[in-house]
Amino acid sequence: MSFLKAYLNIFGNFGKVIKQNGGPIGCLKTLYRMDDLKWGTLVGEDKYGNKYYENNYYFYGRNRWIVYAPYVHMNYDGSQVPAEWFGWLHYKTDLLPQNDPSRPKHKWMIDHQMNLSGTNQAYMPYSTTKSKVEPWKPPQC
């Protein structure tokens, strides 16, 4: 009898996954975009549109996840997670950012910015000193 109960529980969870991800078509889109289908409780959303979920039914280390904002499509990156959610997502704290009294809130703190390496806005340092090595230039005819 317990085998039948476990078997029905698997189908129940499968139904929850299908429902939360927007039906069969939504599941295909989610699989294409994130390579994973999960169901869980929405615990919060940051100002960039990222949504954070938790489901303690999954193993520890896999029970918290992020669904990146739709505007980034396939260009999501771990640097798009703001600092206030990083601690919760990586199990440094169990307090959500809106419930954490120790989180500093100062006027001088700058807004989160993702890593811009590989884009046209990346930081490119330049040197004002003369190079010690000069490239070889072939003789011109």
Contacts in CASP RR format, 6 or more apart in sequence:
PFRMAT RR
TARGET T0000
AUTHOR 0000-0000-0000
METHOD contacts of the structure
MODEL  1
MSFLKAYLNIFGNFGKVIKQNGGPIGCLKTLYRMDDLKWGTLVGEDKYGN
KYYENNYYFYGRNRWIVYAPYVHMNYDGSQVPAEWFGWLHYKTDLLPQND
PSRPKHKWMIDHQMNLSGTNQAYMPYSTTKSKVEPWKPPQC
13 39 0 8 1.000
13 57 0 8 1.000
16 39 0 8 1.000
16 40 0 8 1.000
17 27 0 8 1.000
17 37 0 8 1.000
17 38 0 8 1.000
17 39 0 8 1.000
18 24 0 8 1.000
18 27 0 8 1.000
19 39 0 8 1.000
20 38 0 8 1.000
20 39 0 8 1.000
20 40 0 8 1.000
21 27 0 8 1.000
21 30 0 8 1.000
21 37 0 8 1.000
21 39 0 8 1.000
27 37 0 8 1.000
30 36 0 8 1.000
30 37 0 8 1.000
31 37 0 8 1.000
33 73 0 8 1.000
33 74 0 8 1.000
34 67 0 8 1.000
36 65 0 8 1.000
38 53 0 8 1.000
38 55 0 8 1.000
38 58 0 8 1.000
38 65 0 8 1.000
39 55 0 8 1.000
40 53 0 8 1.000
40 54 0 8 1.000
40 55 0 8 1.000
41 53 0 8 1.000
41 54 0 8 1.000
41 55 0 8 1.000
42 51 0 8 1.000
42 52 0 8 1.000
42 53 0 8 1.000
43 52 0 8 1.000
43 53 0 8 1.000
43 54 0 8 1.000
43 96 0 8 1.000
44 51 0 8 1.000
44 52 0 8 1.000
44 96 0 8 1.000
44 98 0 8 1.000
45 51 0 8 1.000
45 52 0 8 1.000
46 52 0 8 1.000
46 82 0 8 1.000
46 84 0 8 1.000
46 85 0 8 1.000
47 82 0 8 1.000
48 69 0 8 1.000
48 80 0 8 1.000
48 82 0 8 1.000
48 112 0 8 1.000
49 69 0 8 1.000
50 66 0 8 1.000
50 67 0 8 1.000
50 68 0 8 1.000
50 69 0 8 1.000
50 80 0 8 1.000
50 81 0 8 1.000
50 85 0 8 1.000
51 66 0 8 1.000
51 67 0 8 1.000
52 64 0 8 1.000
52 65 0 8 1.000
52 66 0 8 1.000
52 67 0 8 1.000
52 85 0 8 1.000
52 88 0 8 1.000
52 89 0 8 1.000
53 64 0 8 1.000
53 65 0 8 1.000
53 66 0 8 1.000
53 67 0 8 1.000
54 63 0 8 1.000
54 64 0 8 1.000
55 63 0 8 1.000
56 63 0 8 1.000
57 63 0 8 1.000
60 91 0 8 1.000
61 91 0 8 1.000
64 88 0 8 1.000
64 89 0 8 1.000
64 91 0 8 1.000
65 89 0 8 1.000
66 81 0 8 1.000
66 85 0 8 1.000
66 89 0 8 1.000
68 76 0 8 1.000
68 80 0 8 1.000
69 80 0 8 1.000
72 80 0 8 1.000
77 114 0 8 1.000
77 115 0 8 1.000
78 114 0 8 1.000
79 114 0 8 1.000
79 115 0 8 1.000
80 114 0 8 1.000
81 89 0 8 1.000
82 112 0 8 1.000
83 112 0 8 1.000
84 97 0 8 1.000
84 100 0 8 1.000
84 103 0 8 1.000
85 97 0 8 1.000
86 92 0 8 1.000
87 93 0 8 1.000
88 94 0 8 1.000
88 95 0 8 1.000
88 96 0 8 1.000
88 97 0 8 1.000
93 100 0 8 1.000
97 103 0 8 1.000
116 122 0 8 1.000
116 123 0 8 1.000
END
